[in-house]
Amino acid sequence: MTSDYLALTRLSQGRHSCRAFLDREVPRADIEQMLALAQRTASWCNTQPWEVVITSGATTRELAERLTRAVIEGERRSDLPGPAAYVGVYQERRRESGHLLYASVGVARDDREARLLQALENFRFFGAPHTAIITTDAQLGTYGAIDCGAYVGTLMLAAESLGIATVAQAAIASVSDAVREHLALANDRQVVCTVSFGYADANHPANGFRTPRAALDAVVRWA
């Protein structure tokens, strides 16, 4: 195995979805390094469809307040269509992830109020001091969104290499209009997701579990 492979393995295995952050901002120079690495992401015809809005400190808190209010008041609309349904193994994996999270923070399955409060943490960015709102050009359709997904993966590994914790959040897209209004985004920009980032609170129980990955023979077919 090469040293590059081992380094990538370490980063991939070390990265996790951080759901509790310290109240400490990331230096601007580190954020720029992270973004510069992510900019190397491959894209369809090199279109590089992503445009990113970075928030910090008070700006992040103001956005969190706006999005939380939108959810509570029922302002839900997504620029991109969500899954029609989770069935079979996809439902099983989704449920497993949810159960691990709720168990880690002591939320019972039948405690609907506590589950709602935990779900709202998505729109508060789990207390992260920064978030990166990822948008795509509406005219590029599905492939623009796919390219943004690749960008998100690279961004999170770049962050991990710098000791920065991340969590990718598609939930933010469910309040696309509120995001667009608050950040004054152009009408042709579609909200894909956000990557909230900062430094992990290692002592918080929400960061104490890891989701499993399927075995290769469950997802790979050799033709």
VENZITA-V247661 format. One record per residue. N is the residue number from 1. PSI is psi as a letter, one per 40 degrees, with the letter a starting at -180 (999 if undefined). OMEGA is omega in radians with two decimals (NA if undefined). Layout:
BEGIN
n = [N & N]
psi = [PSI & PSI]
omega = [OMEGA & OMEGA]
END
This chain:
BEGIN
n = [1 & 2 & 3 & 4 & 5 & 6 & 7 & 8 & 9 & 10 & 11 & 12 & 13 & 14 & 15 & 16 & 17 & 18 & 19 & 20 & 21 & 22 & 23 & 24 & 25 & 26 & 27 & 28 & 29 & 30 & 31 & 32 & 33 & 34 & 35 & 36 & 37 & 38 & 39 & 40 & 41 & 42 & 43 & 44 & 45 & 46 & 47 & 48 & 49 & 50 & 51 & 52 & 53 & 54 & 55 & 56 & 57 & 58 & 59 & 60 & 61 & 62 & 63 & 64 & 65 & 66 & 67 & 68 & 69 & 70 & 71 & 72 & 73 & 74 & 75 & 76 & 77 & 78 & 79 & 80 & 81 & 82 & 83 & 84 & 85 & 86 & 87 & 88 & 89 & 90 & 91 & 92 & 93 & 94 & 95 & 96 & 97 & 98 & 99 & 100 & 101 & 102 & 103 & 104 & 105 & 106 & 107 & 108 & 109 & 110 & 111 & 112 & 113 & 114 & 115 & 116 & 117 & 118 & 119 & 120 & 121 & 122 & 123 & 124 & 125 & 126 & 127 & 128 & 129 & 130 & 131 & 132 & 133 & 134 & 135 & 136 & 137 & 138 & 139 & 140 & 141 & 142 & 143 & 144 & 145 & 146 & 147 & 148 & 149 & 150 & 151 & 152 & 153 & 154 & 155 & 156 & 157 & 158 & 159 & 160 & 161 & 162 & 163 & 164 & 165 & 166 & 167 & 168 & 169 & 170 & 171 & 172 & 173 & 174 & 175 & 176 & 177 & 178 & 179 & 180 & 181 & 182 & 183 & 184 & 185 & 186 & 187 & 188 & 189 & 190 & 191 & 192 & 193 & 194 & 195 & 196 & 197 & 198 & 199 & 200 & 201 & 202 & 203 & 204 & 205 & 206 & 207 & 208 & 209 & 210 & 211 & 212 & 213 & 214 & 215 & 216 & 217 & 218 & 219 & 220 & 221 & 222 & 223]
psi = [h & i & d & d & d & d & d & d & d & d & d & d & d & d & h & i & h & h & f & h & i & i & g & h & i & h & i & d & d & d & d & d & d & d & d & d & d & d & e & e & h & i & i & h & f & f & d & g & e & h & h & h & h & h & i & i & b & d & d & d & d & d & d & d & d & d & d & d & d & d & d & d & e & f & g & h & h & h & d & i & h & i & h & d & i & h & i & b & d & d & d & d & d & d & d & d & d & d & d & d & d & d & d & d & e & f & h & i & d & e & g & d & d & d & d & d & d & d & d & d & d & d & e & e & f & f & e & i & e & i & i & h & h & h & i & i & h & d & e & e & a & d & d & d & d & d & d & d & d & d & d & d & d & d & d & d & d & d & d & d & d & e & f & h & i & i & h & h & h & e & d & d & e & e & f & d & d & d & d & d & d & d & e & f & i & i & d & e & h & h & h & d & a & i & h & i & i & a & h & i & g & e & e & h & d & e & e & e & i & h & i & i & i & i & i & d & e & e & e & h & h & h & 999]
omega = [-3.14 & 3.10 & 3.11 & 3.12 & -3.14 & 3.11 & 3.13 & 3.08 & -3.13 & -3.14 & -3.11 & -3.13 & -3.13 & -3.11 & 3.05 & 3.11 & -3.11 & -3.13 & 3.01 & -3.04 & 3.01 & 3.11 & -3.12 & -3.09 & 3.11 & 3.10 & -3.12 & -3.11 & 3.13 & 3.10 & 3.14 & 3.06 & 3.13 & -3.13 & 3.13 & 3.08 & -3.13 & -3.12 & 3.09 & -3.14 & 3.06 & 3.12 & -3.11 & -3.12 & -3.13 & -3.12 & -3.13 & -2.96 & -3.07 & 2.86 & -2.95 & 3.02 & 3.13 & 3.05 & 3.14 & 2.99 & -3.07 & 3.13 & 3.09 & -3.13 & 3.12 & 3.10 & 3.12 & 3.12 & -3.13 & -3.09 & 3.09 & 3.11 & 3.13 & 3.13 & -3.11 & -3.11 & 3.04 & 3.13 & -3.05 & 3.00 & -3.11 & 3.06 & -3.11 & -3.14 & 3.09 & 3.11 & 3.09 & 3.13 & 2.98 & -3.11 & 3.06 & -3.06 & -3.14 & 3.07 & 3.13 & -3.13 & 3.13 & 3.14 & 3.14 & 3.13 & 3.13 & -3.14 & 3.11 & 3.13 & -3.09 & 3.10 & -3.09 & -3.11 & 3.03 & 3.12 & -3.13 & -3.10 & -3.07 & 3.13 & -3.03 & -3.13 & 3.14 & 3.11 & 3.10 & 3.14 & 3.12 & 3.12 & 3.13 & 3.09 & 3.06 & -3.04 & 3.00 & 3.10 & 3.12 & 3.10 & 3.14 & 3.11 & -3.10 & 2.93 & 3.13 & 3.13 & -3.08 & 3.10 & 3.09 & 3.09 & -3.07 & -3.08 & -3.13 & 3.00 & -3.04 & -3.05 & 3.03 & 3.12 & 3.10 & 3.11 & 3.10 & 3.07 & 3.08 & 3.11 & 3.14 & 3.12 & 3.13 & -3.14 & -3.10 & 3.08 & 3.08 & 3.11 & 3.14 & -3.13 & -3.13 & 3.14 & -3.12 & 3.14 & -3.09 & 2.91 & 3.08 & -3.02 & 3.06 & -3.12 & -3.10 & -3.14 & -3.12 & 3.06 & -3.06 & -3.10 & 3.14 & 3.09 & -3.09 & -3.13 & -3.05 & -3.09 & 3.13 & 3.10 & 3.08 & -3.10 & -3.13 & 3.07 & 3.10 & -3.14 & -3.14 & -3.11 & 2.97 & 2.96 & 3.09 & -3.05 & -3.11 & 3.11 & -3.05 & 2.95 & -3.03 & -3.09 & -3.13 & -3.10 & 3.14 & 3.10 & -3.06 & 3.13 & 3.09 & 3.10 & -3.13 & 3.07 & -3.14 & 3.06 & -3.11 & -3.09 & 3.08 & -3.06 & -3.09 & 3.04 & -3.13 & -3.09 & NA]
END
